[in-house]
């Protein structure tokens, strides 16, 4: 297994985690926000799914892991932490933690 495959697998796992964590985050904000923010949130979730599909496509087309992918891995890690933190904090606030 090459370094390229390992790095791409890490990025794919991070984006998959973002897609899965976005559901509870969306549920927390859905009832409190108006339709413009709801549309933005749905669009953001669609973009995450698009990025996840792009990672699978890049792997199958043997596109090398580059600096753009490294930036995506960093951004995805930050997003994962933020989503987890937001959901955890809101559940603590509501007494469900």
HELIX and SHEET records of a PDB file:
HELIX    1   1 UNK A    3  UNK A   30  1                                  28    
HELIX    2   2 UNK A   35  UNK A   60  1                                  26    
HELIX    3   3 UNK A   67  UNK A   94  1                                  28    
END                                                                             
